[in-house]
């Protein structure tokens, strides 16, 4: 039997917490996993800006997730002012929703940053090669890439100058909310983490 399914069937708070983090781990390593893409919000004044991003890495013991971004983007600018963040995951097949509340660390150097850049495919590097910052208004539809780059992947030497636009965002989970929608009765739980990554958990009315 699938390990996640076994945990889910033994429906205790401890096992639900383990199940969620296994799902988040799988989202980062398994192609087409439902948790591979998620919505993340950055604080902008009194509201949150939302966007869909790719889950790049999950550290279960540290309760962190990792994503990549262009440091010229609005979310990077938002997090430079306020490190508070929210993340939303949803699996439409199993009807499981996970909301993470936490704080982000912005990374532009070091071994993790360098290793992540080296592992980034040439196709993915195009995301950091626009001549103008993401979100810049333009007079017509455009990819923002230089002429001749739209229809092919860059060569290594072409992509390297744009590494200065590459940034990592490490999300540290402070609180996690779980919701399972089920025709026999929904279930909902809250997990709150301390600085040692231990958690207090409680059931909630769905």
N, C-alpha and C positions, 0 to 999 in steps of 0.2 A: 504493500500500500504506500502511496505517496506520503513522504514525511510531513509535508504541510497539512495534508488531509488528516493524518493521524492526530496532529496537534489540534486541529480544528474540532475534531470529533470529541476530544477530551477537553471540553469547553471550560477550562479554568482560566483565570486571569493570567497566571504565569504562562500557560501554554499559548494563549492568544498573543501575549507580548512576543514570545518566541516566533510564533507564526508570522506576525507582521514583519519582523526583522529578516526572516528568511525570504519573505516575499520581496522586500526591498533589496536584499542581496541578489536574488534572482533577476530582478529588474535591471540590474547593472551588468549582468554577465550573460543573460540568455536573450538571443535575438527574438524580437516580436513579443516579449513578455509584456503583459498588461501594465506593469509598473515601470516599463522602460522609458516612458514619457510621463511627465507630470507637470502640474501647474504650480508656479512659485510666485509669491507676492513680495514686493519690496515696499517699504513704508515711504510714502511721499506726502508730507504734511499730515493731514488727519485721515488720509485714505491709503489704500494699497493699490499698486500697479500689478497687474497679473500678466503672465505669459507662460507658454508651454516650452519646456526645456527637456534635454536628454539627461537621464540619470547615468552618471559615469562610473561611480564607485560607491559602495556602501561598506562602512566599518561597523560591524555589529557590536563589538565590545566597547567602542567609543561612542556609539549611537550617533554617527555622523553620516552624511551623504555628501557627494561631490558632484559639481557641475562645472562646465566650461562656459566662458562668455568672452565677448569682446569688451575690453576695458573702456572703450569709448561709448558703450551702451548706456541707456538711461538707468537700468537696474544697478549697474556698477556705481554710477553717480549717486543713486539713492542710498546704496549701502555705505558709501563713504560718509554719508551724513547720519545714517541711522542703521545699525546692524540688525535690527529686528526683522524677522522674515517668517513667512508661512508657506507651507507646501501641502499640496493636495494630490492624492493618488486615488485612482478608482479602477476597479476591475469589474467590467460590466457582466462578465460571465458568472463570477461567483458573488456578485453584488456586494463587494467589500469596498468600503471607503476608509481612507486613512488621512488624517490631517495632522501635520507636524507644526509645532510652534517652536521657534528657536532663534539663534543668533548666527550670523555668518562671519567668516574670516576670509578676507580677500588676499589672494596669493599671487604674486607676480615674479617670484624668484625662488630659488632653492631646488633641492633634488626632486621633490614631488612635481613641481612646476616643469622642470626640465624633462623629466621622464614622461610626463603627460604630453608635452609638446612633441617629443620624439615619436611617441606612439600614435599621434594624430595622423590620419591618412591625408594624402594630397587632396582628395576630394573635400574632406572636412576643412582643410586649411583655407579653402576659398572663402569660408565664412568670415575670415579675419583679414581678407585682402581687398575689401572695398576701399575706394579712394576717399570717400567721405564717411563720417561716423554713422552707425545704424540710427535710423529715425530721422535723418536729415531730409527736409522737404525737397522735392524735385519736380521738374516741370512735366515729366512723362514717366511711364512705367520703365523701371530700370533695375538691374541686379546690383548696380553700383560698382561692378568690376570694370577693370580697364579693357580697352578694345582688344579682342582676340583671346580673352581669358574665359568668356562665357561658355564656349563650346568645348572646352578641354580642361583637364586637370593641370595644375601648375607643376613645373619641374621643381625639384628640391631647392635649387639655388634661387628660383623665383619666389618661393614661399618664405624663405628664411628672413628677409628683411621685415616681414609682417609679424614675426613672433612678438614684437613689442606690443601688439594689440591683444595678445592671448593672456587670459586670466583664469584662475581657478577660484571657485567659490566653495568653501567648506562650510556646510550647514551643521551646527551643533544642536541636537534636539534637546529641548527643555521639557516639552510636553507633547504627548501623542494621544489623539482621540481616534477610536475605532468604531465603525458602524457596519453591521452586517444586516442587509435587508433580506428578509425571508418571509414567505407567505404564511408560515406557521407562527411567526412572531419575530420582530426585529430585535437585535441586541446591540448594545452600545457600552463602551467602556472608556475610561480615562486613565492615562499613565503619566505620572509626573516624576522627572528624574532629578536627582541631586548631583552634586559635583563629582561624586564617585561613580556616576552612571547607574546607581541603584534606583529603584523606582517604588513609588507608592501607587496603588491602583484601586479603582473603585468602579462599580457598575453604575451606569446612568440610565434614566428613563429614555428610551429611543425617541 
